[in-house]
Amino acid sequence: MTAHYSDRTPLKRPRWRSATVSTITAVAGALLVCLTLVSCTPTSSVPRYTDLSVIGFNYTPYNLFRFKITDQYGNTLNGGNDLMPGTSDIGNNCCHTLQGTEFNIEYQLYDVDAALKQNEAEEPMTTVIQHATVSLPATNISEIDKLLGRNVFGVFFYPDNFVQFKFNKHIVDAPRIVYGAIYSALDMRYHDKINPEQENDATIFRDTTQIAAAGWSKYRLLREDDLEQYVYFGMLFNPRFDEHPVMRRLLEDSRDKPGYFAENSKDLPPNLLAALKSDSFRHLEPQAPLDIPPASQAVTP
């Protein structure tokens, strides 16, 4: 899956505000039977999903204004509803149809802090439009899932412009980035340190999401305790702390080891902490975002 940036586009500023019974079709001369939401025609084995509801999950550090999915046959599915980082919301329900295994998605993000300034200046809000192509293997949805109304199409947006699709019960297998829990834990322990100027809590929350998103993009940190530690060092010691050789090694060793960074970055030597705080160390080259898809790792949302 690839994702591409496009130009920044001025958008008119919005108003501010915080299964049916399945059909079983026998294919002549074939053993393939298409069940429930997945249907086939006698001349094609292209999967076709009907009566879909959609739910978007925003794990980018920006607000997700809206998104639109288009299949190879011209069907479209829309959602978004101005989602804050770490939130989800059911979009237009129901009943959507998608067909095939390759889909194009366009979605719009915006920076709330920049948008607030534009709002004060009575200027149009600026959004960033992203595009991605997502592959989804043909998926059979069980009869029970459809009868129970679980014909839900989940769309997951990650900080590095990866987009994933998940159906029904498979939604729980998608990685979660719990921005709200990360901020709450840090605010409870270090409120005066992470917010010395006593700014609006929402502003500090957005600061923490930016740092946590970098922990995901560059090192695939996902567990709450790992990302909490990452934000802790980024906010209270040095925004470039991961360029210290010792910290970089810890982060690289954390790959596919949930909880490793949180556990091994505790009780670091005082001289190392002092070097991070004073920025008196030899900086490694900045770590670029990883070009690998997110792993399927269930984390409580």
JOPEWO-V588302 format. One record per residue. N is the residue number from 1. RES is the residue in one small letter. SS is DSSP state (h for helix, s for strand, l for the rest). OMEGA is omega in degrees with one decimal (999 if undefined). D_CENTER is the distance of its C-alpha to the mean C-alpha in Angstrom with 1 decimal. Layout:
((N RES SS OMEGA D_CENTER) (N RES SS OMEGA D_CENTER))
This chain:
((1 m l 179.8 14.6) (2 t s 177.7 14.9) (3 a s -176.0 13.4) (4 h s 172.6 15.7) (5 y s 168.0 16.1) (6 s s -175.0 18.7) (7 d s 176.1 20.9) (8 r s -172.5 20.2) (9 t s 176.8 21.6) (10 p s -177.6 23.4) (11 l s 178.3 22.5) (12 k l -174.2 24.8) (13 r l -179.9 23.8) (14 p l 170.8 22.7) (15 r l -175.9 24.4) (16 w l 178.8 22.9) (17 r l -175.3 21.7) (18 s l 999 19.9) (19 a l -176.7 27.7) (20 t l 176.3 30.7) (21 v l -175.4 33.1) (22 s l 176.9 32.1) (23 t l -179.8 34.2) (24 i l -176.3 35.2) (25 t s 177.9 36.4) (26 a s 179.5 38.6) (27 v l -175.6 38.5) (28 a l 176.4 42.1) (29 g l -178.6 42.9) (30 a l 178.5 39.5) (31 l l -176.1 38.2) (32 l l 174.1 34.7) (33 v s -178.0 34.1) (34 c s -172.8 31.1) (35 l l 170.1 30.1) (36 t l -174.2 28.7) (37 l l 179.4 25.7) (38 v s 179.5 26.3) (39 s s 179.1 29.6) (40 c s 173.9 31.6) (41 t s -179.7 34.7) (42 p l -177.1 37.9) (43 t l -175.8 37.4) (44 s s 174.5 33.7) (45 s s 178.9 31.2) (46 v s 179.8 28.2) (47 p s 179.4 25.9) (48 r s -176.5 25.7) (49 y s -175.9 23.5) (50 t s 177.3 25.0) (51 d s -176.4 24.7) (52 l s 161.8 20.9) (53 s s -176.7 18.9) (54 v s 173.7 15.3) (55 i s -179.4 12.5) (56 g s 177.2 9.2) (57 f s -176.3 6.2) (58 n s 175.8 4.7) (59 y s 170.5 2.8) (60 t l 177.0 4.9) (61 p l -179.0 8.5) (62 y l 174.4 10.0) (63 n s 177.4 10.9) (64 l s -173.3 9.9) (65 f s 177.5 13.5) (66 r s 173.9 13.7) (67 f s -179.9 13.0) (68 k s 178.3 15.7) (69 i s 178.4 16.0) (70 t s 177.4 19.4) (71 d s -176.8 21.1) (72 q l -175.2 24.1) (73 y l 175.7 26.5) (74 g l 176.3 25.5) (75 n l -179.5 23.8) (76 t s 177.8 20.9) (77 l s -175.1 18.3) (78 n s 176.1 17.0) (79 g s 177.1 14.5) (80 g l 175.3 12.6) (81 n l 172.5 15.0) (82 d l -174.9 13.9) (83 l s 172.7 11.0) (84 m l 175.3 10.9) (85 p l 176.8 8.1) (86 g l -178.6 7.4) (87 t s 177.2 9.3) (88 s s -179.9 9.9) (89 d s 176.9 13.0) (90 i s -178.4 15.3) (91 g l -176.2 16.1) (92 n l -177.4 19.5) (93 n l -34.0 21.3) (94 c l 14.0 23.1) (95 c l -174.8 24.2) (96 h s 175.7 22.3) (97 t s 172.3 23.4) (98 l s -175.4 21.7) (99 q s 175.5 23.7) (100 g l -178.3 23.5) (101 t l 178.9 21.1) (102 e s -175.8 19.7) (103 f s 172.8 17.6) (104 n s 178.8 16.8) (105 i s 173.9 14.1) (106 e s 179.2 14.4) (107 y s -175.4 12.1) (108 q s 177.1 13.2) (109 l s 171.7 11.8) (110 y s 178.2 14.3) (111 d l -175.5 15.3) (112 v h -177.7 16.9) (113 d h 176.9 19.5) (114 a h -179.3 20.6) (115 a h 178.1 20.7) (116 l h 178.0 22.9) (117 k h 178.1 25.3) (118 q h 178.3 25.5) (119 n h 178.0 26.1) (120 e h -179.8 28.9) (121 a l -178.7 30.4) (122 e l 176.8 30.2) (123 e l 177.1 28.3) (124 p l 177.2 25.8) (125 m s 179.3 22.2) (126 t s 175.4 20.5) (127 t s 172.8 17.2) (128 v s -179.9 15.5) (129 i s 178.5 15.4) (130 q s 175.2 13.2) (131 h s 177.2 14.4) (132 a s 171.9 13.3) (133 t s -175.2 15.4) (134 v s 175.9 14.2) (135 s s 178.6 16.8) (136 l l 177.9 17.2) (137 p l 176.9 20.4) (138 a l -174.2 22.8) (139 t l 175.2 21.9) (140 n l 177.1 24.6) (141 i l -173.8 23.9) (142 s l 177.9 26.6) (143 e h -179.2 29.3) (144 i h 179.5 28.6) (145 d h -177.8 24.9) (146 k h 179.9 26.1) (147 l h 179.7 29.1) (148 l l 178.2 26.9) (149 g l -178.2 24.6) (150 r l 179.0 21.6) (151 n l -175.1 21.1) (152 v s -179.5 17.5) (153 f s -178.7 15.0) (154 g s 179.5 11.4) (155 v s -173.5 8.8) (156 f s -179.4 5.2) (157 f s -176.9 3.4) (158 y s -172.2 2.8) (159 p l -175.4 5.7) (160 d l 175.7 8.3) (161 n l 165.8 8.0) (162 f l 174.8 7.6) (163 v s 177.1 7.3) (164 q s 172.3 8.6) (165 f s 176.3 11.1) (166 k s 176.3 12.7) (167 f s 165.6 16.0) (168 n h -174.9 17.5) (169 k h 178.6 18.0) (170 h h 179.2 15.8) (171 i h -176.4 12.7) (172 v h -179.8 13.6) (173 d h -177.4 13.3) (174 a l 178.2 9.6) (175 p l 176.5 8.2) (176 r l 171.8 7.4) (177 i l -170.4 7.2) (178 v l -177.4 10.1) (179 y h -176.9 10.6) (180 g h -179.9 13.5) (181 a h 178.7 15.4) (182 i h 178.7 15.2) (183 y h -177.0 16.7) (184 s h -179.4 19.2) (185 a h 179.9 20.5) (186 l h -179.7 21.0) (187 d h -179.5 22.6) (188 m h -175.2 24.9) (189 r h -170.4 26.1) (190 y h -172.5 26.2) (191 h h -175.8 26.2) (192 d h -179.1 29.0) (193 k h -179.8 27.8) (194 i h 179.4 24.3) (195 n l -175.6 25.7) (196 p l -178.8 29.3) (197 e l -179.4 29.8) (198 q l 176.1 28.8) (199 e l 176.8 26.3) (200 n l -177.8 24.4) (201 d h -179.4 22.0) (202 a h 178.0 19.2) (203 t h 179.0 19.8) (204 i h 175.1 19.6) (205 f h -179.6 16.4) (206 r h 175.1 14.8) (207 d h -179.8 16.6) (208 t h 179.6 15.1) (209 t h 179.2 11.5) (210 q h -178.4 12.5) (211 i h 178.4 14.1) (212 a h 178.6 11.7) (213 a h 176.5 9.1) (214 a h 177.1 12.1) (215 g h 174.8 12.9) (216 w h -173.1 9.8) (217 s h -173.4 10.5) (218 k h -173.3 14.2) (219 y h -179.7 14.9) (220 r l 170.5 12.1) (221 l l -176.1 12.9) (222 l l -178.2 11.2) (223 r l -176.4 14.0) (224 e h -177.0 14.6) (225 d h 176.9 17.9) (226 d h -178.6 17.0) (227 l h 176.8 14.4) (228 e h 177.7 17.1) (229 q h 179.6 19.7) (230 y h 179.0 17.7) (231 v h 177.7 17.4) (232 y h 179.4 21.0) (233 f h -178.6 22.3) (234 g h -177.7 20.5) (235 m h -171.9 21.8) (236 l h -179.1 25.1) (237 f l -173.6 26.4) (238 n l 179.4 25.1) (239 p l 178.0 21.9) (240 r l -176.7 23.0) (241 f h -177.1 23.9) (242 d h 174.9 22.2) (243 e h 172.4 24.8) (244 h l -175.9 27.5) (245 p h -178.6 28.7) (246 v h -179.3 28.6) (247 m h 177.4 25.1) (248 r h 179.6 23.9) (249 r h 177.3 25.7) (250 l h -178.1 24.2) (251 l h 178.3 20.6) (252 e h 177.6 21.5) (253 d h -177.8 23.3) (254 s l -176.5 20.3) (255 r l 178.9 18.6) (256 d l 177.3 18.3) (257 k l -179.1 20.1) (258 p l 179.2 18.1) (259 g l -175.6 20.1) (260 y h -177.0 22.1) (261 f h -179.8 21.1) (262 a h -176.7 21.5) (263 e h -172.8 24.9) (264 n h 175.6 26.3) (265 s l 174.5 25.5) (266 k l 175.4 27.6) (267 d l 176.4 31.2) (268 l l -178.7 31.0) (269 p l -179.3 34.4) (270 p h -179.0 35.4) (271 n h 176.7 36.3) (272 l h 178.5 32.8) (273 l h 178.6 31.3) (274 a h 178.9 33.9) (275 a h 177.5 33.1) (276 l h -176.6 29.5) (277 k h -177.0 30.5) (278 s h -178.7 33.2) (279 d l -178.1 31.2) (280 s l 177.4 34.3) (281 f l 179.0 33.1) (282 r l -176.6 32.8) (283 h l 169.4 29.4) (284 l l 175.7 27.8) (285 e l 178.3 26.0) (286 p l 178.9 22.5) (287 q l 177.8 19.9) (288 a l 175.5 18.0) (289 p l -179.5 14.4) (290 l l 179.0 14.7) (291 d l 177.0 15.0) (292 i l -179.0 14.2) (293 p l 178.4 11.8) (294 p l 178.0 9.8) (295 a l 173.9 12.4) (296 s l -177.3 12.8) (297 q l -175.6 13.3) (298 a l 176.7 13.7) (299 v l -178.1 13.1) (300 t l -178.4 14.3) (301 p l 999 11.8))
